[in-house]
């Protein structure tokens, strides 16, 4: 346990070694929130307007909720696994007395802690500048359910990233491209990061809710807003947990096959 604590500390310190990357990640998030905020603020310019089951308070709370949930769920250092595989650096880790997945998950946790710290500060600053109406959830059980759903979302995304990172076992040059396709195109579009899933047609919603993506952003925020609870919450949580099991089994299978074809010339 102590070695992973040391990894956490070192990884946390390393985040400041690449200031430009970290700053660009934070700036990108803030600009995205600005764009989405002004879009929905214009749609709900009429104070009493209700669209897709949202009033102005809840939709703007959703927008700000995206900022915090994204910082916890979608921040990840595990994207570097693809580079380790492609360059042969993976060999150095396989020889060490640590779990490679635990090592990267620990690094992910350090990244998430730092990102949520900055996200809270950004949240406070934007809240003071934009002064949006905000829905504060006071029900303890609902808040606990929200935290559980965020924890499950972190596990889903981490496992998904690990799977995508195995692509360089077979195509070393496609490591970055595969991450861009999944994390930027698919996840951003289908997780509810850009817009709530329930603005889509019912059929599309039902199909998407079978996939793991809405449970990364949309589902936790809907739980916080009180729009998902009771049986619907239990159903969504069970689907999320099922996806964790499925993705983990896929990861183990793919990783095992990947190691059999892994080559590290010069290592």
N, C-alpha and C positions, 0 to 999 in steps of 0.2 A: 504493500500500500504506500509505503514511504517513497518508493521510486517513482510512482505515478504522481505523487504530490510534488516531487522535484521536477518532473516533466511539466506539470502544470505551471509551476513558478517560472521555469525557463521559457516556456512557450509564451507566457504572459509578457515577459520582458522582451521577447523577440518581436512581439507585435509592434513595438515602438522602433524597432530597427528598420522597418520598412514603412516609414511614415507616409510616403506618397501613396502607396497602395491603400493603406488604411483610410487616409483622408479622402481619396477618390471614392472609396466604398461608401463612406459616410455622406459625402456631398451628393452622390448619386441617389441615395435613399432620401435625403432631404428634398432634392429637386422633384423626385417622384411624388412625395407627399404633397408638395406645393401644387403640382399639376393636378393631381387627383382632387385635392381640397377645393381648388377654384372651379374645377369642372362640376363637382357636386354642389358646391355653394351656389353656382349659377342656376343649376337645375332646381334647387330648393330655395330660390330667392324669396318666394312667397312663404311666409312663416308658417302658415297653416297647411301647406301642401303635403300630401302623403303619396309616395310613389313606391311601388313594389313592396309595400308594407313598412316603409321607412319614412319617418318624418325628418326634419332638418337636424334635430339633435342626434338621432341614432345614426344617420348616415355619416355625419361628421365625426361621431365617436368611432364609427367603423374605420374611417380614414386614419385617424390617429392611432387606433388600435393596431392597424397594419404596421405602423412604424415600430411599435414595441414587440409585436409577435415576430416580425421579420428578423429583428435583431437577435432574438433567441433561437429561432428555428432555422433560418436560411443562412446564417453566418457559419462558415465552415472552413477549416484548414485542410480537411481531408481531400480536397481537390488536388493537393500535391502528391497524393498516392500515385496518380497517373504518371507524374514526372519521375517518381522513384522507379517505377516499373520500366518506363521507356529508357531511362539513362543507366539502369543497372544498379542504382543505389539501394534497391530493395535487398540485395544480397547482404549488405552491412547490417540491416535490421533483422534478417532471418537468423543471423548468427548470435544475436544478443538474447539474454535470458528474460525477454519481455514479450508480452502478447502484442503483435503488430496492430491489431484492431483496437486494443485497449490504449495503446500508445497514441494512435490518431484520435480516438474518441476523447482522450484526456486533453489533447491539443485543441480539439473542437470546443470543449467546455471552457478552456481558458479564453478562446476567441469570443465565445458567447458572453462570458462575464464582462469582458472589456466592451463589447458592442452594446450590451444592455446598459452599461454605465453611461456611455455616450448618448445612447438613444433616449434615456431618461432626461438628460440635460437638454438635448435637442427638442424633446417633447415639451419641456417646460418653456423653453425660449419661443418655440412656435406658438404655444398656447397663449403666451403673453402678447405676442405680435398679432396673431390672427383673432384672438379672443372668440373662439367658436363656442357654441353651446355644447355641453358635454354631459353624457349620461353616466352617472356614477352608480355602479352596482353595489347595493348595500347588503344583499342576501349572502350570508357566509357560505352556505352550501353551494350556491351558484358560483361564487368566486373560487371555491375549492375545486369544483368541477372544471372550471376554466383552467386552473393551474394543471390539473391532471391531463386535460386535453392538450395543453402546450407540451407537457413532458412526453406524451405519446407522439406528438408531431415531431419532436426532436429526434426520437428514435427512428421514425419512419424516414425522415430526410437523411439522417446519418447513414442508415443502411442502404438507401437508394444511391447516395453519393459513392459509397464503397463499391457498389455493383458497377456503376458507370465508370469508375476509376480502373476497372479491370480490362477495359477495352485495349489498352496498349500491350497486353500480353500477346494479342494477335495482330494489332495494328498500331505500332508505337507512334506513328505520326498523327493518329486520330484522337489522342488524349484530350487536347484542348477543345477540339471540335465537338466531341461527344458531350463534354461538360457544358459547353455553350448551348447545345441543342436542348439538353435536359433542364439545366438550372435556369437559363435565361428565357428560352422559348416556351418550353412545356410547363415548367413549374410556375413561372411568372403569370402565364396566361390562365392556367387551370386551377391555381391554388386559391384564387380570390384576392390575390395581391393587388390587382389592378381594378377589379370591380367585384361586387358581391355575386356569388354564383346564382342566387335566387332572382336575379334580373333576367336570367335566360329562360327560354321556354321550358315547360315542365318536363318534357321528354329528355331534353338535354341535361337538365338538372339530375334526373333519376339515373341517367347513364354515368354522369360525372361522379355522383356520390357512391358509385360502386368502385371507383378508382381511388388510389391513395392521395391524390393531389388536393382535393378540397379540405382534407383533414390537416393540412399543413398551416393554413392561414384562416380560411373561411370558417371552418367548424369551430375552432376555439373562440373566435370573436363573436360568432352567433350565440355561443353558450354564454359569454359574458353579457351580451345584450339581453339575455333572457328569451331569445327567440327559439332556442333549442333546449329542451329539458325533458325530464321524465323518460318515457319509453324511447323517444327519438334520440335522446342523449345516450342511453344504453345501447341502442342499435348502432349509432355512429361509433361509439367507443369499441364495441365488439368488432365492427368492420375494420377499424384502425388497428386493433390488436392482431386481427387475422392477417392484415397486410404486413405487419412487423414479422410475424412467423413466416409467411410466404417469402418475403424479401430476404430474410435471414437464411432460409433454406436455399434459395437461389444463389445468394452470396457464397455460401459454403461450397455449393456445387461448382460455381464458376471459378472461385478462387482455387479450388483443388485442381480443376482442369487447367487453369492458367499457370499454376506452378509447374505442371508437367511439361509445358511448352516454353517456359521462361528461359531466356538466355541473357547472360550478362557478360558480354565480351569485354575482356580487359579488366575484369573485376576479380 
